[in-house]
């Protein structure tokens, strides 16, 4: 499994966990900090201090309007992916790079520079033999570290699904 294929796997895992997109570690940590009740979502009351931390002084009504605008699932709360979208919008508005720390040069396999640094570092950590690819055994370890309980057999199935060039 190449770095690009691993990036696709991580994105798929995040989507299956309700994230929908890859979320920067610092945004995920902020989300968890403001998710006071541990529900995995931010209510209007939890979003208000998060907006203040982002430098936005908003009334309760403005906070509710912002939540409705960013709440793509229309469930009245923000999940981590929706919160990440909000952070990106605020950063763009403030003139900051929404991709800070998220882009790099080469990827060690496939030439896709859109692979995030966090994924690149994780891939290098999991590539125990330094081959530039993940074997089914290395992938099983990676899935375990990512919180996915997968046997080697299941890792092989995942590898087959995301191994675009079929090189194992």
N, C-alpha and C positions, 0 to 999 in steps of 0.2 A: 504494500500500500504506500503510495507516494504521499508527500506532504499535502498536495492539492486534494487528493482523495480523503486524507485524514481531516482536512479542513471541512470538506463536504459532510463527512461523518459527524463531526462536532456540531456543525450547523443543524443537521438532521436531529441529533440528540437534543439540542437546545429547543428546537421547534416542538419536538415530542413532549418536552417538559413545559410547554406553554410559553416559552420565550419568544418563539417565532423568528428570532434573529440572534446573531451573535452579539453579546453584550459585554462591553469592556468591564474588566474586573472592578475598577473603582466605581463604576455606575452600579454594578450589582451590589457592592458593599454599601453604597449610599442607600439603595433601595431597601436592603435588609435593615439598615439602621432606622429608617423612617417607617418601616412596616412594624409599628409598635405592638400590634396584637399577633404578629407572626402568621397572618392569614395567607401570605403569599401575594397580597395585593394592597394597594394604597387607596384608602378612602379619602374623601374630601378633607377630613380632619387631619389625616396623616400627610396628605399632599401639601397642605398649607406651610408647615415648617420646612418642607423640602424645597418649595419655591423660594422661601426666604433665604435658605442656604445658597440657592442658585443666584441670589441677588435680586430677586423680584419681590417687591412689596405689593402684595395683593390683598384685597378684601376677601371675605368669605364668598361673596357672590362671584368675584373674578376667579377665585380658585375653582369654584364649581363649574364656571364656564370653560376654563382651561381643561379641566378633567373631561368634560363632555366632548370637547374638541379633539382630544388626543385618544379618548377611549374608543378604539376601533372595534372592539368586541361588543360595545354597547351594553356592558354589564354593570355600569355605575362605579367601577373601580379601575385602577390601572395595574396591569401585570408588569413584570420586569421589562418586557419588550416595549410596551407602551411608554413606560417611564423612560427607557433609553431613548425612544423617539423624542420625547419631550426635552430631555437633556440636550440632544443633538440640535433641536430647534433653538433652544435658548443659547447654546454655544454659537450657532451660526449667527443669531441675532446680535450677540455680544462680540462677534468677530473672532471667536476662537475656533481652532480646528476641531471639528467633531471627530476626526480620525486620529487625534493625537495618540501616538504610540500604536497605531493600528496598521500602518503600512510599512513594508520593508522592501529590500532589494530582492535578490534571487530567492528561490524557495527550495533548492536542493532536489527538485524533481517536478518538472512540468512548466516552469517558467512563469507562473502566475504570481505577480507581485501583490495581488490583493489579499493574500493570506496574512492574517493578523500576527503580530509579534508574539502574543500569548500562545496562539496555536503553534507557531513555529518553534517556540521554546519547549512546549509540551511534546511536540513531535520529536525533537532532538533528545529530550529526556527519555522518551519511550523507545527510541531506536537504539537499543542496548548494544548492538553489534556495530553501529556506525555505518550500516550499509546504505543509508539514504532511503530506506523503506521499512515498513513494519511487517514482520512475519505474523502468522496467526497467534503465536505465543506472545509476541510483543504487544499485539493488538489486544489480546485478552487482558494483559497487565494494564494497558492504557484504559480499557473500558472499566476495569475495576477501580482505578484511580479516579476516573470520572464519575464514579458512583453507580455504574451499571454492573449488576451482578450477572456475568456471562461466563459460561463454561468455554473451554477451548473449542468445542463443537459449535457453540453459538457464535464465538468469535470468527470462526471460519465462515459461517453463514453471512455475518456482517461484512467480512473481508470480500466475499464474492459479490455482495450487493454493491459495494463502493469501489471495488478494484476495476476501474474503467478499462485498463489495458490487459487485464487478466493474467498478470505476471505473478500473482500470489503475494 
